[in-house]
Amino acid sequence: MSLNKILLIIVIAIIIIAGIVVFLASSSVLKDSAEVKFGDDTFALEIADSDKERQIGLSEKKSLGEKKGMIFLFPESTIPAFWMKGMDFPIDIIFVNGNKVVSIFKDVPAPKNETDPLPNYQPSSPIDRVIEVPAGTVDKYDIKEGDEITISL
């Protein structure tokens, strides 16, 4: 085989590998994502597992799609306080310990303006995960305290 053919094969292989890497990087395969099943319904969740990601949360989003949300992961059980700073839309907040729903706050409103005091939302007992979904999700999918859920990270 000539040197030109070998170089052509190497270039084509590099292009194919680069294409695969770009595809995987733009798909959910390499992104921080998770799934949660409430009964038979599966939701796609973005993961917030660093202090910075947990602080920002959904505040940089303008809305959430159907069966979309965010899961906040904590390294150990805790009783965190959540607020709606910078939020543009209402949400349901689901506090989870392991795979059990501990506390729920439904239809938590976005602040009307930046000067309003922000209430805190805390679970009734220690948790290690929090799931935020669009307002109305808890009622629509009949999610209740005490429910067992399946989380795939």
KEKE-3310 file (N, C-alpha, C; in steps of 0.2 Angstrom, whole numbers, plus 5000, padded with zeros to 4 digits):
npx = (5004:5002:5011:5003:4990:4989:4991:4979:4969:4972:4969:4955:4951:4954:4945:4933:4933:4934:4921:4913:4916:4912:4898:4895:4898:4889:4877:4867:4874:4887:4884:4880:4868:4852:4839:4823:4810:4793:4782:4776:4781:4794:4806:4818:4833:4843:4859:4864:4877:4888:4893:4892:4884:4872:4869:4866:4856:4840:4840:4845:4837:4823:4812:4805:4803:4790:4791:4804:4818:4828:4840:4847:4861:4867:4882:4880:4867:4856:4848:4843:4840:4830:4827:4820:4828:4831:4823:4812:4800:4787:4789:4788:4795:4803:4808:4820:4825:4837:4828:4816:4802:4802:4797:4786:4784:4772:4769:4778:4780:4788:4799:4791:4798:4815:4817:4808:4806:4813:4806:4811:4812:4811:4815:4805:4813:4830:4838:4845:4844:4836:4823:4818:4804:4793:4780:4765:4767:4768:4755:4749:4755:4753:4761:4767:4771:4781:4781:4790:4803:4812:4829:4840:4857)
npy = (4994:5011:5026:5037:5032:5026:5037:5044:5035:5036:5049:5049:5040:5048:5059:5052:5047:5060:5065:5056:5058:5072:5070:5062:5070:5080:5074:5066:5056:5060:5070:5078:5069:5062:5050:5049:5038:5040:5030:5024:5033:5042:5054:5065:5072:5085:5085:5092:5093:5099:5112:5125:5122:5118:5130:5138:5131:5130:5143:5149:5145:5147:5140:5124:5109:5096:5083:5085:5090:5094:5087:5088:5083:5077:5075:5069:5064:5078:5093:5103:5121:5127:5140:5152:5161:5171:5164:5161:5155:5144:5130:5112:5105:5091:5082:5070:5055:5043:5032:5037:5047:5061:5074:5087:5101:5110:5119:5130:5147:5158:5172:5189:5201:5207:5212:5207:5197:5181:5165:5151:5133:5118:5101:5089:5080:5073:5072:5066:5070:5081:5085:5095:5100:5105:5116:5109:5096:5086:5085:5081:5068:5061:5061:5057:5060:5048:5039:5027:5029:5027:5030:5034:5036)
npz = (5000:4996:5003:5002:5002:5015:5023:5020:5025:5038:5041:5038:5048:5059:5057:5058:5071:5078:5075:5081:5095:5096:5093:5105:5115:5113:5116:5128:5134:5138:5147:5163:5169:5174:5178:5185:5191:5194:5199:5184:5176:5168:5171:5165:5172:5176:5184:5199:5208:5214:5226:5219:5208:5215:5221:5210:5204:5196:5192:5181:5170:5159:5159:5161:5152:5149:5160:5164:5174:5188:5198:5214:5222:5238:5248:5260:5272:5275:5281:5271:5266:5254:5242:5231:5224:5210:5201:5187:5186:5192:5203:5208:5223:5228:5241:5245:5253:5251:5241:5244:5245:5255:5259:5252:5242:5234:5219:5221:5221:5209:5214:5215:5213:5215:5227:5236:5251:5253:5255:5264:5260:5268:5271:5281:5288:5288:5272:5256:5243:5231:5221:5208:5199:5185:5191:5197:5193:5204:5208:5195:5192:5203:5215:5231:5248:5256:5245:5236:5225:5209:5205:5193:5191)
capx = (5000:5007:5011:4997:4984:4990:4989:4972:4966:4973:4965:4948:4950:4954:4939:4927:4934:4932:4914:4910:4917:4908:4892:4894:4898:4883:4871:4866:4879:4893:4882:4878:4860:4849:4832:4819:4804:4788:4777:4777:4783:4801:4808:4825:4835:4850:4862:4868:4881:4893:4890:4890:4878:4867:4867:4863:4850:4837:4839:4847:4833:4817:4806:4806:4799:4787:4795:4811:4819:4835:4841:4852:4864:4871:4886:4878:4860:4856:4841:4845:4835:4830:4824:4818:4831:4833:4819:4807:4794:4785:4791:4787:4801:4802:4814:4821:4831:4838:4823:4809:4800:4801:4793:4785:4782:4769:4768:4782:4780:4794:4798:4788:4803:4821:4817:4804:4809:4812:4805:4815:4808:4815:4811:4804:4819:4836:4838:4851:4843:4831:4821:4814:4801:4788:4774:4759:4769:4766:4747:4748:4758:4750:4767:4765:4776:4781:4782:4796:4805:4818:4833:4846:4862)
capy = (5000:5017:5031:5042:5028:5025:5044:5045:5030:5039:5055:5047:5037:5054:5062:5048:5047:5066:5065:5052:5062:5078:5067:5060:5076:5084:5070:5065:5051:5062:5076:5076:5068:5056:5049:5047:5035:5041:5025:5022:5039:5043:5061:5067:5077:5088:5084:5098:5090:5103:5118:5130:5120:5118:5137:5141:5127:5131:5150:5151:5143:5151:5136:5117:5105:5091:5077:5087:5093:5094:5083:5090:5077:5079:5069:5065:5067:5085:5096:5110:5126:5129:5146:5153:5167:5171:5160:5164:5151:5140:5123:5108:5103:5085:5080:5063:5051:5036:5032:5038:5054:5063:5080:5090:5108:5111:5126:5135:5153:5162:5179:5194:5205:5205:5215:5203:5192:5174:5160:5144:5127:5113:5094:5087:5076:5073:5070:5066:5072:5085:5085:5100:5098:5110:5116:5105:5089:5082:5083:5077:5062:5059:5059:5058:5058:5041:5035:5024:5031:5024:5036:5031:5042)
capz = (5000:4996:5008:5002:5004:5022:5026:5018:5030:5045:5041:5038:5054:5064:5056:5061:5079:5080:5074:5087:5101:5096:5094:5112:5119:5112:5118:5135:5136:5142:5151:5169:5168:5178:5177:5190:5189:5198:5196:5177:5172:5169:5170:5163:5176:5176:5190:5202:5214:5218:5229:5215:5204:5219:5222:5204:5203:5190:5191:5174:5165:5159:5160:5161:5148:5152:5162:5165:5180:5191:5205:5219:5226:5243:5250:5266:5274:5278:5281:5267:5265:5247:5240:5224:5221:5203:5197:5183:5185:5198:5203:5214:5226:5231:5245:5245:5256:5247:5236:5247:5245:5262:5260:5245:5242:5228:5216:5224:5216:5208:5217:5210:5212:5218:5234:5241:5255:5250:5260:5264:5260:5271:5272:5288:5291:5284:5265:5252:5236:5230:5214:5206:5193:5184:5195:5195:5192:5209:5207:5189:5192:5210:5219:5238:5253:5257:5239:5234:5218:5206:5203:5189:5190)
cpx = (5004:5006:5005:4990:4984:4988:4982:4967:4966:4969:4957:4946:4949:4947:4933:4927:4932:4924:4911:4911:4913:4900:4890:4894:4892:4876:4872:4871:4884:4891:4880:4870:4858:4842:4829:4812:4799:4783:4780:4780:4790:4802:4816:4827:4842:4853:4866:4871:4887:4890:4888:4884:4872:4864:4863:4856:4847:4836:4841:4842:4826:4811:4809:4801:4795:4791:4802:4812:4826:4835:4847:4854:4868:4876:4884:4871:4861:4849:4843:4839:4836:4826:4823:4822:4833:4828:4814:4801:4793:4787:4788:4794:4799:4809:4814:4826:4831:4833:4816:4808:4798:4796:4792:4782:4779:4768:4771:4783:4787:4793:4795:4793:4809:4821:4812:4808:4808:4811:4809:4810:4813:4811:4810:4809:4824:4835:4844:4850:4836:4829:4816:4811:4796:4782:4768:4761:4767:4759:4746:4750:4757:4756:4765:4771:4775:4782:4789:4797:4811:4823:4839:4851:4867)
cpy = (5006:5022:5035:5038:5027:5032:5045:5041:5033:5045:5054:5044:5043:5057:5058:5048:5054:5067:5061:5055:5068:5075:5065:5066:5080:5080:5069:5060:5054:5068:5073:5075:5062:5055:5047:5044:5037:5036:5023:5027:5041:5050:5061:5073:5079:5087:5090:5094:5093:5109:5123:5128:5120:5125:5140:5137:5128:5139:5153:5149:5147:5147:5129:5113:5100:5085:5079:5090:5093:5090:5086:5084:5080:5073:5066:5068:5073:5087:5103:5114:5128:5136:5147:5159:5166:5167:5164:5160:5146:5133:5119:5106:5097:5083:5073:5060:5044:5036:5033:5045:5056:5069:5083:5097:5109:5118:5131:5141:5156:5169:5184:5199:5204:5207:5211:5198:5185:5169:5154:5138:5121:5106:5093:5083:5076:5070:5070:5068:5076:5085:5091:5099:5104:5110:5112:5097:5084:5080:5079:5070:5058:5056:5061:5057:5051:5036:5033:5026:5027:5030:5032:5037:5040)
cpz = (5000:5002:5008:5004:5012:5026:5025:5023:5037:5046:5042:5045:5060:5063:5059:5069:5081:5080:5080:5093:5101:5097:5102:5116:5119:5115:5125:5138:5140:5147:5158:5169:5172:5176:5184:5188:5195:5196:5189:5173:5174:5167:5169:5168:5175:5183:5193:5209:5217:5221:5224:5211:5209:5221:5216:5203:5196:5188:5185:5169:5165:5160:5160:5156:5152:5154:5162:5171:5182:5197:5208:5223:5232:5246:5256:5268:5277:5278:5277:5267:5257:5246:5233:5221:5214:5198:5193:5182:5191:5198:5209:5216:5230:5235:5246:5249:5254:5241:5238:5247:5253:5263:5253:5246:5235:5226:5220:5219:5215:5212:5212:5209:5216:5225:5239:5245:5252:5255:5259:5264:5262:5272:5280:5291:5286:5277:5262:5245:5236:5223:5213:5199:5191:5189:5192:5193:5197:5209:5201:5189:5199:5214:5226:5242:5255:5251:5238:5226:5216:5203:5199:5188:5185)
residu = (MET:SER:LEU:ASN:LYS:ILE:LEU:LEU:ILE:ILE:VAL:ILE:ALA:ILE:ILE:ILE:ILE:ALA:GLY:ILE:VAL:VAL:PHE:LEU:ALA:SER:SER:SER:VAL:LEU:LYS:ASP:SER:ALA:GLU:VAL:LYS:PHE:GLY:ASP:ASP:THR:PHE:ALA:LEU:GLU:ILE:ALA:ASP:SER:ASP:LYS:GLU:ARG:GLN:ILE:GLY:LEU:SER:GLU:LYS:LYS:SER:LEU:GLY:GLU:LYS:LYS:GLY:MET:ILE:PHE:LEU:PHE:PRO:GLU:SER:THR:ILE:PRO:ALA:PHE:TRP:MET:LYS:GLY:MET:ASP:PHE:PRO:ILE:ASP:ILE:ILE:PHE:VAL:ASN:GLY:ASN:LYS:VAL:VAL:SER:ILE:PHE:LYS:ASP:VAL:PRO:ALA:PRO:LYS:ASN:GLU:THR:ASP:PRO:LEU:PRO:ASN:TYR:GLN:PRO:SER:SER:PRO:ILE:ASP:ARG:VAL:ILE:GLU:VAL:PRO:ALA:GLY:THR:VAL:ASP:LYS:TYR:ASP:ILE:LYS:GLU:GLY:ASP:GLU:ILE:THR:ILE:SER:LEU)
# end
